[in-house]
Amino acid sequence: SLKSVADMPRALSRLALNRGGPRDLGALRAGFEAAGAIAELFAATALPPELAAALAAIEALPRSLAEHLTRALADELPLLKRDGGFVRSSYNADLDEMRALRDESRKVIAGLERSLIDETGIRSLKIRHNNVLGYYIEVTANHHAILTSSDGAKARFIHRQTMANAMRFTTTELADLESKIANAADRALAIELAAFDRLTAEAVGEADKIRAGAEALAVLDVSAALALLCESEAWCRPIVDASLAFAISGGRHPVVEQSLRRSGEGPFVANDCDLSPEGNAKNGAIWLLTGPNMGGKSTFLRQNALIAILAQTGSFVPATSAHIGVVDRLFSRVGASDDLARGRSTFMVEMVETAAILNQAGERALVILDEIGRGTATFDGLSIAWAAVEYLHEKNRCRAIFATHFHEMTALASKLARLHNVTMRVKEWEGDVVFLHEVG
């Protein structure tokens, strides 16, 4: 049911601004249909408060509008209202008549011809058309007396032309039909546009309920998606509390894991991460992560940041177990990019962002930094990275993972109590380097 739901708030906004089309009304109809199916599915189910509130908002959607859209809109809808054809057959009798005249004028004329033959008894009576008279009734000279013998017949059958062997007449009914056929397409479109305006006004009038219902459908969509991931990907329920803990066991990157599975490149290597305060320490730890390129450092940084975000959104997380103290801010300096429009080099952007992190991170923050100082000379880069780690340890006192290629920095572990050295393991095998993607 949720797969068929379009962006209802966007469709509603387009309609309210008079920029919408039939497909925007169709988006609302699809949303109402899905909402009805979902409400029926959960009707007898006890739900947690958030989902119960969402279900109440869904049940409050305007049923009269939903029924009106279903009754009025065709199954296949054009992009633009001026193209017509979006109102369902049998919705409007006048519209059906105009469409019949537009698309089946020959059948309509033939039907009228048969009714006149039955009425007059003249089997040779024909309704024909030319550019001078338009539509007319033609009978042979032998039968014209039937149409002119009485005052009633003369009033009904109006003489138009006499030929050598035939006479031509018209009727007010035929004249009206001719006018309708000539204007049927324009009239049909006008009726459809009027129906569109009525439906739009009705939808805009229920805007608040529609927006609330769409938001409720979004809540159910996210909840269902996360529940599906939890079951299919073996995610665990994290513990989130007011401590400064950050203990991840068997953590995985949710995107990379699925990518590896689809490409058939083997299973994702899960890794632990523990930045929790040790013993009587009041602040979380800092991990100094070293290892070769392609060893998995950036993936490890990002997976722990993603796990923290997922846990605090209320989701299960890709790990065997997870205990996370509330993170009030997540700071990331990963990757390389410049900002030429502002005259900033790659190194300048890196320094500005690092300075922002060091100025704003508090003890509840989680910081991931990837290869700070690589954009300048080796000695200068080492000095910057060294100073940044010391500042994180002494001033920010936050939980952090700092990836670097400066192996000299491992000496900091002997002078900074909360700093721990870890590395991405590799192994040499028969002259080749094998990346184990394990943190040790």
N, C-alpha and C positions, 0 to 999 in steps of 0.2 A: 504493500500500500504506500509506503513512504517513497519508493522509487518514482512514483508517478506525480509526486508533489513538486510543482514548479516554485519559482520565487514569488510567493503571493504578495509580500509587501512591495516589491518592485512593480509588479503588475498593477497593484492598487494605486501606487504613486503616478504611474503613467496615465492611468484612467482619470485620476483627479486633476492632472495637469492638461487634460484634453489632448494627450499625445498617444493614447492607447489605441489598440486595435482589437479585432476579434480574438486573437490568440491570448491577449491579456485577460479577457473574460473567460477564455478556455482554461487559463492557468488557475483562476479562482474556482472554476467548476471542478477541475481535477483535485484541487486541494480540499474542497468540500466532500468530494466522493471518498478520498482517502481518510478524511477526518471521520466520516460516518462509519467506515469499515473499522477504524481503530477504536472508536467509541464502543462499537458493538463487541469487539474482541475483548476489551477490558471491563465490560459492563459488570460482570460478577466477580471481579478480581480485587483483592485488597492490595492497595498500592502504597508505597512510601509517600510522605507529604508532598515532596516536589512533583512527583508524577501524578499524584491525585489532583493537585492544583492544575497541572497541565491538562488532565482529562476534563476537569470542570470547564476550563476555557474552551476546549474543543467542543464540548456538548453545548456551550452557549453560542456557537456559531449560528447565524440566521438560517434556519431551515427553509423558510419561505423563499429566500434569495437563491439558495442551493437548488430548490425544486424549479424555480423560475428559469435559472440558467440551463438546467438539464432539459427542460421542456422547450426552451427557445433556441439553443445553439445546436448547430449541426455537428456531426462527428468529425468531419474534416474542415478546418477553419483556414481561411486565407490570411495572409499577413496584413493586408490593408483593408479597411472597411469599405473603401470605394470600389473594391473588386466585387463586392456582393457575394451572395451564395453562402453566407454564414448562418442564416436563420433556418431552422429545421422545417421541413415540410409538415403541414397540418397545424403549425403554430398560429398562423394568421390566414383566414379564409381569403381575404382580399389579395394577399401576397401569392397564395397558391393559384388564384385566378389569373393574376398578372403573369406569373411564370408559365402557366399553361398557354396563355395567349402568345407569350414571347417564344416559347419553345415548341408549342404544338398547335400553331395557328391553323394548319391544314386540317388537323383532326377536329378542331372546334368548328371550322366552316363546314366540314363534312357532316358533323352532327346537326348543325342548324339546317343544312340542306335536307337531311333525312326527316327532320321534324316538319319542314314545310311540305315535303312530298306527302307525308301522312296527313297533314292538315288539309291540303287541296286535292289530293288524289291524282295529281298530275305526275306521272311516272317519269316524264322527260324533263321535269324542272331541274335546272342547274344553277348553281351560284358560281359566277365567274368574276374575273378581275381584269381591268386594264388601267392604263395610266390616266385616262380621261375621266371615266366614271368611278373608278375605284371598284369596290365590290358591288355586284348587282345580281338580281334574279332574272334568269332568262327562261322564257317559255315559247313554244312554237305558236304561230299565228292561229292555229286551230284551237288552242287552249286559253287564249288570252281572255275570252269571255268569262271564264271562271273567276278571274281576278278583277274583273271590271263590271260584273253583272249587278252588283248590289252596292248600296251606299257604304255598308260595313267593309266590303272588300276593297272599295275605292279608298276608304280611309286608312286601311291597313297597308295595302299595296300601292305605293306611290309610283306613277308612271314616269319613266326616265327617257326612254328612246324607243322608236318604232323602226323595225328593219323590214326588209322584203318578206322574210319568212319567219320572223320572230319579234317578240316584244320584250323590253327590259324594264324591270321594276326594282324598287328598293323598299325597305321598311325601316321604321325608326330603330327597331332592334338591330338590323344589319348595319345601319349607319353608326349606332353606338359601338357595335362590335368592331367595326373598321377603325374607329377612333381609338378604341382601347388597344387594338393590335399595334397601331402606329406608335402609341405612347407606352406600351407595356413595359419595355425594358427600363425606361426612366422612372416609371411609376413603381416598379418592383424595387429598384434601388432606393427610392425615396422611402418606401415602407420599411426596408431593412435598416436604413440609417436612423429612422425614427425609433425603431425597436432597439437599436444599439444605444441611442441616447437614453432611453428609458432604463435599460439594464445598467448602464454606467451610473446614472443618477441613483439608482437603487443600491448599487455596490458602494458608491462613495458615502451614501447615507449610513451604511453599516461599517464604516472604516475602522472604528475602534474595536469592534468585536472581531473583525477579520484580522487585524494586526495582532490582537491577543491570541487568537486561535493559531495564527501562523507561528508566533513565538512558542506556543505550546507544542506544536508539531516539531519545531526545531529541537526543543528539549527532549522529546521522545526519540527523535532521529539520532541525536548525539548519544543518548543513553543506550539505544539499541545497538548503535555502531560499537560503542565501547564494550558492551556486554558480549557482542559477537567476537571482538578481538580477544577479550578475556578468555572465552571458551576455546577459540581456534588456535590462539598463539600461546596458551599456557601462561598468561600473566597472573601476577599475584596481587593480593590486596595489601597496600602499604599501610604502615602505622605512621600517622602524621600527628605530631603533638607539639607542645610548646618548648621542648628541649632544643639543644643545639646538635642533636644527633644527625649523622648522615651515614648510615650503614646499608650498603647495597650488596646483596649476595647474588651472584649469577646474573648481573645486569647485562642487558643486550640493547643494541640500537634497533628500534622497531622497523625502520625503513631499510637499513642495510641487510637486516636478517631476512626480510621477505625478498629483497633483490637477489641475494645469494641463492635462496631456495629456487626462485624462478629460473635463474641462469644455470642451475645445476652445479654450482661451484663448491658444494659442500656446506656443512652447518656453520652457523655463526659461533665464534668462540666467546663464551660468556666470561665476564670478569667481575671480581669483587672490587668494591671501593668503600673505604671507611675513613671518613673525615670527622668522626665523633671526637669530643674531648676525651683525653686519656686521664684516667685516675681522678685526681682532684683538680685537673685543669678546668678553667672556666670557659675557654674558647675552643672552637673547632680547629682541626689540623689543616696543614697545607701539604699537599703532595707535589714533590718535584719530579716530574715524569721525563725521563730521557729515553732514547731509542732511535733507531735509524729511520730514514724516510721510508714510507710504505709499511711501517711497522704497526700502525693502528693507533697512534697517539691522538690524532684529531677525532677519530671515531669514538675513542674512549671518553674524551672531553665532552663531546656532544651528547653521547648517550646518557651520561649522568645528569647533564642539564635537562634533557628531555624527560628523564625519569622524575626529576624534581617538579617540573611543570605539570606533568600528567598526574602526579600524586596530589598536587594542590588544586587540580581541577575536579577532583573527585573520582578520577579514573583508577582502574587497576594499572599496574606498571609491568614492563617487560623485565622481570627479574624473578629469582627464586624466592627472595624475601627482601623487604625494604622497610627501614625505619628512618623517617626524615623529620627533623625538627623544622618548624615553619620557616620558609625562606621568604624574607620580605622583598628582596631584590635579587635579580639574576643578571650578572654582568658577563659579557662575552667579548673577547678580542681574538677572533679566529679568522684566518684567511688574510689575503693581501689585496688592497684596492687603493686606487688614487682618486683624487677629486680635482681634475684639471680645471674645471670651471671656476673653482675658487682658488686656484693656484697652489694646491696642496699635493705634494708628492706622496708616494706610498708610505715612506718613512714618516712624513709629517702627519698623515692621517692616523698612523699607528700610535704616534706619540700623543696626539690630541685625545684619542679614545682611551689610551692607557691613563692619561692624567685625569680624565673624567671619572674613570673607575676608582682610582686611588683617592680622589676627593669625595666620592659619594658612598663608597661601600662601608657598611656597618657590620657589627658582629653577626647579624642574622643573614647577611648577604651570602650568596654563592657566586664565586668568581672563577671563570675558566679563561686562561690566558695561553695562547699558542705561539711559541717562538718569538717572544718580545725581543726587539733589538736586532733582528736579522737584516733589517733594511739599511744598515750602516756598517762602518768598519768593525772588524771582529772585536777589537779591544773596547771600542766605544759601546758596541752592542752588549758585550758581557757586563760592562759597568752599569748600563741601564737596567738590564735584567736583574742583576745582583741587587741594585738599589730598590727595584720594584718589589722583589720578594721580601727584603728586609722591612719595607714599609707596610706590606700586607700583614706581616707577622707582628710588628710592633705597634702600628697605628690602627689599621683597619680591624685586625684580630678576627678576620672572617674565615670561613671555610673556603678553600681554594684548591684548584689543580693547575699547576704551572708546567707546561710542556716546553722543553728547550733542547737545543743541540749543544749548549755550552756545558760540557761535562765538568768543568772546573767548579760549577755552582754546587756540586754535590758536597763540597766542603762545608757549605752553610749548615748542613744537618748537625754538625758538631757544636755550633754556637747558637742555633735557634731551636728551642725545645720542641716546638710544635711542628717542625718541618721534618718530613720523612722522604727518603729517596726511594723511588720505584722506577722500573724500567720495562720496556716492551721486549720480551725475550725473543732471541733469534738463535738459530743453530746452524752450524756449518756441517754439511753432509755431502761427501764425495765431491768437494770442490765448489759446491753451490751453497748459497745462503738461503735458509728456510725461515720465513717469518712465521713464528708461532702465534702471534697476536695475543699473547698472554701477558698480563701485568704481574710482575714479580719483584 
